[in-house]
Amino acid sequence: MATSFNRLGFIVWRRSHRIQRPTKHRIGFVAYRPLHSSPVYRSPRDDEDDAGPPGDPKGPYSFDRRSLTAQARQQYDLLSPEERAQYQKEEQAAYEHLNSPAVESKMQGFVNQAVYDISKETPREREPPLRITPGLMAIGEVDEQGSGEDDEFDGDDITSTAHGELEQHREIRDYARIAAWEMPLLSKLAKPFEPPSLQKPLRFRYTSYMGETHPAANKVVLEFCTRDLPKLTEAQRIKLVKLVGVRYNPETDLAKMSCEMFETQAQNKRYLGDLVDTLMAEAQDPTDTFEDVPLDFRHHKPKPKFEFPEEWKLTEQRKEQLAAAWRQRALKDQGREAAGQLLDGSKVIEQVLEARSLQAPAQPAVPPPGGKGRRQFAR
């Protein structure tokens, strides 16, 4: 019986020493396999005899001599076969008792309380206080009130109108920097102007609003002269004019069309190019030449063009005639001035003013209107 109690105490002592200490153990690196579903367990310590992962349910009892310590193994070897069977039977009973749910929960409560008491008794290192970074307005000053960092900026320091003015000012400064530092570098890429040749009869016009969003920024305008289009006979050219319709100007022989259906200028330009190719193919189609359809230019309202009269133009002959007339007029003025017949306007005005001042009679004093002044004047 004493042997059984000794064995039970030994098992309890061994079980209690297998409980993890509150200190943290370093877990070795475990290589993770890609696309695996099995969990990863911590490898058991040397003094542990559990083969399975922690937390797994205990299997049926099986005696293993290797699980004994060296001293217990020596004692086990000295026992007789009957004592060994009794030893295994007692150890199985202790195993089943200790692994029962009631005992395990009670022992776990004791262990948790012990761990809690030890953690309370163990001195902990004090964490350093958090360093508060001073705000922008408190840099270099002693923050006695402990205001700390500045609040997060929400863009509510000034009104939305002021923010718009500030953004416009930034944009102007940005363009000024581009004009000062980047525009001069573009002179290296400058090329001499070459007028378009007859192989390029199409002229495209774009509109840019300098970075601002505008609904007409994607508009592309196309102009071409019907006589400059290659591979077109006169009959085909007239058919093309009829197909273009009101977009044709008979005075300048220019066809003008535009497109702004798409979001980008490149798409609109491509559409106009495909449209010209379609018109060219239809004009060159010999099945129907539209000879029975007359040309209709009622959409074009010619504007009157006023020409400067030829006799008003200052030619060299006209300049000589005007100079001779001015010289004759100057000679006549000199003769009148010598005879006293030439009048001086400023002197005539001065004489009239002096005559009026001498002929004007003295005006009586006018009494002030109403009040005391009127009674004094009546006396």
Secondary structure, DSSP 8 states (H G I E B T S, - for coil): -HHHHHHHHHHHHHHHHTS--SS----------TT--S-------TT----S-TT---------GGGS-HHHHHHHHHS-HHHHHHHHHHHHHHHHHHTSHHHHHHHHHHHHHHHHHHHHHS-------------GGGTTS--SS---S-----S-SS-HHHHHHHHHHHHHHHHHHIIIIIGGGGGGG--------TT---EEEE---TT---TTTT-EEEEEEGGGSTT--HHHHHHHHHHHGGGEETTTTEEEEEE--SSSHHHHHHHHHHHHHHHHHHHT-TT---TTS----TT----------GGGS--HHHHHHHHHHHHHHHHHHHHHHHHT----HHHHHHHHHHHHHHH---------SSTHHHHHHH-
